[in-house]
């Protein structure tokens, strides 16, 4: 079944009201990306490129934050902080910290964007939209049978994204079968068939697309990776900037198409900029084509 992209809504179903354009003050807004590890992040260069085009004197830094330390770090922020981009392993913690959430965040249980206001953090999931737009860049606009490798927060976003593109049969390859339960629950809510298969010694059936939703540095044994590649269709790997992954190497050996995570990173960041500037991921930025062009160029120039 094909699902329509959800509109922004609060945790209770109330729509999140977009914020007006930020007024110029003597305390420029601050933004950061948090995660662990964080050194590889390209978010600072993407966001800096956007705010230059928008002529906003905003700063965007990065901070290594562990899951254990997330709540303390969040509570320590002063009112100069306008928002946070959140990456592994903090998306569930950001979800828990949000007083309102958009529909994609509610569905996935994962927040990668926090808009910080006087009323408390508003949580958004821009990974779903980032995956949908990135797949469109790859010429993939419709799907039926998809395999997702991994069962963490990014995998939940991948599941919702492929559902929006019409997929109704989802296979999840995971090391721990119990980790698939959360994805199966989301599948039930969307009317999808979601079933788990072991990541070790898999016997996969042919699929239209494989999405690798593993953290950078995760290793899949060569024999298992080759088995997944044998009928895996093109590979969309969310990892970027960390060298060739074991799954990418398997797809290369199989002679199949490989798409890496830079396009997802770009498109989810565009939605984040919309949120930080105007409060709503559905409302385009002024001169958005120029903003996206500058952000894309910042990746190419890296």
PLY file of the C-alpha trace (Angstrom):
ply
format ascii 1.0
element vertex 302
property float x
property float y
property float z
element edge 301
property int vertex1
property int vertex2
end_header
0.00 0.00 0.00
1.09 3.55 -0.60
1.04 5.91 2.35
0.97 9.68 2.14
3.68 11.68 3.89
2.42 12.63 7.33
1.85 16.24 8.26
3.56 17.82 11.26
1.74 17.23 14.50
2.43 17.33 18.19
2.67 14.31 20.42
-1.01 14.71 21.24
-1.98 15.17 17.57
-2.06 18.98 17.67
-0.31 20.66 14.78
2.99 22.34 15.59
2.65 26.03 14.81
5.47 27.31 12.59
7.67 29.92 14.20
8.12 33.29 12.51
11.40 34.30 10.93
13.95 34.93 13.63
14.40 38.53 14.62
17.89 39.99 14.62
19.24 40.24 18.18
22.59 40.85 19.80
22.77 37.14 20.60
22.86 35.18 17.34
21.15 31.80 17.54
23.31 28.74 18.07
22.84 25.28 16.63
24.78 22.06 17.08
24.90 18.45 15.94
25.24 15.87 18.72
26.30 12.24 18.55
28.94 9.70 19.48
31.12 9.49 17.45
30.71 12.92 15.86
34.06 13.72 14.23
32.90 12.46 10.82
29.80 14.68 10.70
29.34 16.91 7.67
26.34 18.66 9.19
28.34 21.78 10.18
29.42 22.47 6.60
25.93 21.78 5.22
24.20 24.10 7.67
26.87 26.80 7.40
26.36 26.86 3.63
22.59 27.25 4.07
22.79 30.10 6.56
25.29 31.99 4.40
22.81 31.97 1.51
19.99 32.98 3.85
22.16 35.78 5.27
21.68 34.54 8.83
24.44 35.13 11.36
23.94 31.76 13.04
26.62 29.43 14.39
26.51 25.66 13.97
28.93 23.46 15.89
29.30 19.83 16.86
29.50 18.15 20.23
30.28 14.60 21.27
27.41 13.52 23.51
26.77 10.01 24.79
23.35 8.50 25.33
23.99 8.53 29.08
24.93 12.21 29.07
22.22 13.47 26.70
19.68 14.68 29.27
22.32 16.54 31.29
23.77 18.22 28.21
20.31 19.24 26.99
19.40 20.74 30.37
22.62 22.78 30.38
21.81 24.76 27.21
21.01 28.44 27.50
18.44 30.37 25.48
20.87 31.18 22.67
20.42 27.61 21.41
17.75 27.41 18.72
18.05 23.77 17.77
19.96 20.52 17.61
20.64 17.95 14.94
20.80 14.54 16.59
22.57 11.46 15.27
23.56 8.02 16.52
23.03 6.94 19.31
20.77 9.73 20.56
17.58 9.57 18.48
15.57 7.66 21.05
16.76 9.98 23.84
15.77 13.01 21.74
12.35 11.43 21.19
11.90 11.04 24.94
12.97 14.66 25.55
10.48 16.14 23.06
7.33 17.76 24.41
5.79 17.76 20.92
6.67 15.59 17.93
5.80 15.48 14.26
3.95 12.49 12.83
7.03 10.83 11.38
8.77 11.02 14.74
5.73 9.55 16.48
5.58 6.71 13.98
9.27 5.83 14.12
9.98 6.56 17.78
13.08 8.44 16.63
13.87 12.17 16.63
16.87 13.57 14.77
15.94 17.26 15.04
15.06 19.33 18.10
13.65 22.84 17.82
14.28 24.52 21.17
11.60 26.97 22.27
10.35 28.41 25.52
7.64 25.75 25.54
10.22 22.96 25.45
11.88 20.92 22.70
9.82 20.07 19.62
11.00 16.84 18.00
11.05 16.02 14.29
12.20 13.12 12.16
13.73 14.41 8.92
15.47 11.10 8.15
12.29 9.71 6.56
11.96 12.63 4.16
15.69 12.54 3.53
15.53 8.89 2.46
12.49 9.46 0.23
14.18 12.37 -1.57
17.52 10.56 -1.80
15.87 7.54 -3.41
14.15 9.88 -5.86
17.59 11.24 -6.77
18.56 7.62 -7.55
15.54 7.24 -9.83
13.64 5.11 -7.31
10.09 6.39 -6.88
8.11 3.19 -6.36
8.86 -0.02 -4.48
7.19 -3.28 -3.52
9.63 -5.67 -1.80
12.48 -4.18 0.25
15.15 -5.56 2.56
16.47 -3.45 5.45
19.75 -4.51 7.05
19.77 -3.39 10.67
17.02 -2.77 13.19
17.92 0.46 14.98
16.53 4.00 14.82
17.62 4.58 11.21
15.97 1.32 10.18
12.62 2.55 11.51
12.96 5.68 9.38
13.87 3.55 6.36
10.76 1.43 6.94
8.45 4.44 6.99
10.20 5.93 3.94
9.77 2.84 1.76
6.16 2.56 2.93
5.59 6.07 1.59
6.98 4.81 -1.74
4.52 1.93 -1.88
6.49 -0.99 -0.44
4.30 -3.53 1.32
6.69 -6.44 1.89
9.65 -5.68 4.14
12.37 -8.11 5.17
14.60 -7.04 8.07
18.01 -8.70 8.44
19.23 -8.26 12.00
21.71 -9.87 14.37
19.11 -10.03 17.14
15.64 -11.30 16.12
14.06 -9.51 19.09
15.21 -6.17 17.64
12.80 -6.63 14.73
9.77 -6.45 17.04
9.62 -2.64 17.01
9.74 -2.60 13.21
7.01 -5.22 13.04
4.80 -3.03 15.24
5.32 -0.07 12.90
4.54 -2.34 9.97
1.25 -3.38 11.56
0.28 0.27 11.98
1.05 0.89 8.30
-0.56 -2.30 7.02
2.76 -3.79 5.89
4.17 -7.29 6.05
7.41 -7.09 8.07
9.39 -10.20 8.90
12.87 -10.76 10.27
15.67 -12.92 8.92
19.04 -13.64 10.54
21.96 -11.50 9.47
24.24 -14.51 9.79
23.86 -17.20 7.12
20.89 -15.47 5.51
18.82 -17.13 2.80
17.29 -14.00 1.31
14.75 -13.84 -1.48
15.17 -11.34 -4.35
14.07 -7.79 -3.51
13.69 -4.48 -5.35
16.07 -2.63 -3.02
18.30 -3.21 -0.02
18.75 -0.42 2.52
21.75 -0.75 4.82
20.85 0.98 8.09
23.87 -0.15 10.10
26.13 2.26 12.01
29.42 3.22 10.41
32.07 0.65 11.21
29.63 -2.25 11.52
31.08 -5.34 9.87
29.09 -8.05 8.12
31.09 -11.24 7.40
31.94 -11.56 3.72
29.93 -14.73 3.12
26.82 -13.19 4.72
27.26 -9.91 2.83
27.63 -11.79 -0.47
24.46 -13.77 0.25
22.54 -10.54 0.85
23.93 -9.02 -2.35
23.04 -12.02 -4.52
19.39 -11.03 -4.89
19.50 -7.69 -3.16
18.77 -5.27 -5.99
20.50 -1.89 -5.69
22.06 -1.02 -2.32
21.22 2.23 -0.55
23.67 2.57 2.34
23.01 5.36 4.84
26.72 5.47 5.78
28.84 8.25 4.27
32.42 9.45 4.53
33.78 6.39 6.34
35.25 4.34 3.53
33.71 1.31 1.86
31.51 -0.77 4.11
31.42 -4.57 4.03
28.01 -4.46 2.34
29.19 -1.98 -0.27
32.14 -4.28 -1.02
29.76 -7.21 -1.48
27.56 -5.25 -3.86
30.65 -4.20 -5.79
31.69 -7.85 -6.15
28.17 -8.67 -7.35
28.24 -5.87 -9.92
25.15 -4.20 -8.48
24.39 -0.49 -8.10
25.47 1.22 -4.87
24.16 4.52 -3.50
25.75 6.01 -0.39
24.28 8.27 2.26
25.36 11.73 1.10
22.04 12.42 -0.67
20.07 11.39 2.41
22.30 13.63 4.53
21.66 16.56 2.19
17.90 16.21 1.99
17.34 15.60 5.70
19.51 18.66 6.41
17.37 20.81 4.10
14.33 19.81 6.15
16.24 20.63 9.33
17.06 24.10 8.02
13.36 24.62 7.26
12.58 23.68 10.86
15.27 25.88 12.42
14.33 28.88 10.26
10.55 28.61 10.04
9.45 25.85 12.39
7.85 23.59 9.77
9.59 21.01 7.53
6.79 21.30 4.97
7.33 25.03 4.30
10.07 25.76 1.74
12.80 28.29 2.48
13.04 31.53 0.60
15.24 30.98 -2.47
15.42 27.32 -1.54
16.98 26.21 -4.82
20.00 28.42 -4.11
20.18 27.10 -0.55
20.11 23.48 -1.70
22.70 24.22 -4.38
25.08 25.71 -1.83
24.55 22.80 0.54
25.17 20.27 -2.23
28.33 22.12 -3.28
29.62 22.00 0.30
29.48 18.20 0.15
31.10 17.95 -3.27
33.90 20.25 -2.17
34.70 18.18 0.92
0 1
1 2
2 3
3 4
4 5
5 6
6 7
7 8
8 9
9 10
10 11
11 12
12 13
13 14
14 15
15 16
16 17
17 18
18 19
19 20
20 21
21 22
22 23
23 24
24 25
25 26
26 27
27 28
28 29
29 30
30 31
31 32
32 33
33 34
34 35
35 36
36 37
37 38
38 39
39 40
40 41
41 42
42 43
43 44
44 45
45 46
46 47
47 48
48 49
49 50
50 51
51 52
52 53
53 54
54 55
55 56
56 57
57 58
58 59
59 60
60 61
61 62
62 63
63 64
64 65
65 66
66 67
67 68
68 69
69 70
70 71
71 72
72 73
73 74
74 75
75 76
76 77
77 78
78 79
79 80
80 81
81 82
82 83
83 84
84 85
85 86
86 87
87 88
88 89
89 90
90 91
91 92
92 93
93 94
94 95
95 96
96 97
97 98
98 99
99 100
100 101
101 102
102 103
103 104
104 105
105 106
106 107
107 108
108 109
109 110
110 111
111 112
112 113
113 114
114 115
115 116
116 117
117 118
118 119
119 120
120 121
121 122
122 123
123 124
124 125
125 126
126 127
127 128
128 129
129 130
130 131
131 132
132 133
133 134
134 135
135 136
136 137
137 138
138 139
139 140
140 141
141 142
142 143
143 144
144 145
145 146
146 147
147 148
148 149
149 150
150 151
151 152
152 153
153 154
154 155
155 156
156 157
157 158
158 159
159 160
160 161
161 162
162 163
163 164
164 165
165 166
166 167
167 168
168 169
169 170
170 171
171 172
172 173
173 174
174 175
175 176
176 177
177 178
178 179
179 180
180 181
181 182
182 183
183 184
184 185
185 186
186 187
187 188
188 189
189 190
190 191
191 192
192 193
193 194
194 195
195 196
196 197
197 198
198 199
199 200
200 201
201 202
202 203
203 204
204 205
205 206
206 207
207 208
208 209
209 210
210 211
211 212
212 213
213 214
214 215
215 216
216 217
217 218
218 219
219 220
220 221
221 222
222 223
223 224
224 225
225 226
226 227
227 228
228 229
229 230
230 231
231 232
232 233
233 234
234 235
235 236
236 237
237 238
238 239
239 240
240 241
241 242
242 243
243 244
244 245
245 246
246 247
247 248
248 249
249 250
250 251
251 252
252 253
253 254
254 255
255 256
256 257
257 258
258 259
259 260
260 261
261 262
262 263
263 264
264 265
265 266
266 267
267 268
268 269
269 270
270 271
271 272
272 273
273 274
274 275
275 276
276 277
277 278
278 279
279 280
280 281
281 282
282 283
283 284
284 285
285 286
286 287
287 288
288 289
289 290
290 291
291 292
292 293
293 294
294 295
295 296
296 297
297 298
298 299
299 300
300 301
